[in-house]
Amino acid sequence: MDRETPTPPGWIEKWATVAAAQAVIEPMGAPDGFYAEVAEAPGAWSYGDTEVEALSVLHSVLVGWAALKLADGDTDIPVIGGVSLHHR
């Protein structure tokens, strides 16, 4: 049986950083701030008063998104920027 080993410490943060760097950030219309998302992580999105805030919040969202998917045993977390959260 082929089993995955646990994700090494720090890899979720690394994955989220790489993923957030590829985010699409769009203005929501004044004075509503900015919306940020990563297409490869459906359902993981954020908003903030500034682009920087939206991106910072998105990073936190991506960490939680990936951690929850790993805890649930999901195998559809995408490899982003060469960083994979699935280790054999």
C-alpha positions in Angstrom: 0.0 0.0 0.0 1.4 3.4 -1.0 1.0 5.8 1.9 1.8 9.5 2.1 4.1 10.7 4.8 3.0 13.8 6.9 3.7 17.1 5.3 6.9 18.5 6.7 6.7 21.4 9.1 6.7 24.8 7.3 5.6 23.4 3.9 2.0 24.7 4.3 3.4 28.2 4.9 5.8 27.9 2.0 3.0 26.6 -0.3 0.7 29.5 0.8 3.5 32.1 0.2 4.1 30.8 -3.3 0.4 30.5 -4.0 -0.3 34.1 -2.7 2.4 35.4 -5.0 0.3 34.2 -7.9 -2.9 35.8 -6.7 -5.2 37.9 -8.8 -6.1 41.1 -6.9 -8.9 43.3 -8.2 -10.4 46.5 -6.9 -14.0 46.1 -5.6 -14.9 49.7 -6.3 -14.3 52.6 -4.0 -14.5 52.6 -1.1 -14.9 48.8 -0.9 -11.3 47.8 -1.1 -9.7 44.9 -2.9 -10.5 41.2 -3.6 -7.8 38.5 -3.9 -7.9 34.9 -5.0 -5.8 32.1 -6.4 -7.7 30.2 -9.1 -6.0 26.9 -8.2 -7.4 27.1 -4.7 -11.2 27.3 -5.3 -13.0 28.8 -2.4 -9.9 30.5 -0.9 -10.3 34.2 -1.3 -10.0 37.4 0.7 -10.6 41.1 0.7 -9.1 44.1 2.4 -9.0 47.9 2.4 -5.7 47.8 0.5 -4.0 45.4 -1.9 -1.4 44.6 0.7 -4.1 43.8 3.3 -6.1 41.6 0.8 -2.9 39.7 0.0 -1.9 39.3 3.7 -5.4 37.9 4.6 -5.3 35.6 1.5 -2.1 34.1 2.7 -3.7 33.2 6.0 -6.8 31.9 4.2 -4.5 29.7 2.0 -2.8 28.2 5.1 -6.1 27.3 6.6 -7.5 26.0 3.3 -4.5 23.7 2.7 -4.4 22.5 6.4 -8.1 21.6 6.3 -7.8 19.8 3.0 -4.8 17.8 4.3 -6.6 17.0 7.6 -9.6 15.7 5.5 -7.3 13.5 3.4 -8.0 15.5 0.2 -5.5 14.8 -2.6 -6.5 17.6 -4.9 -4.3 20.4 -3.5 -2.5 21.7 -6.5 1.3 21.9 -6.9 2.0 25.6 -7.2 5.3 27.1 -8.2 6.9 23.6 -7.8 5.7 23.3 -4.2 3.7 20.2 -3.4 2.0 19.3 -0.1 1.8 15.6 -1.0 4.9 13.7 0.0 5.4 10.0 -0.5 
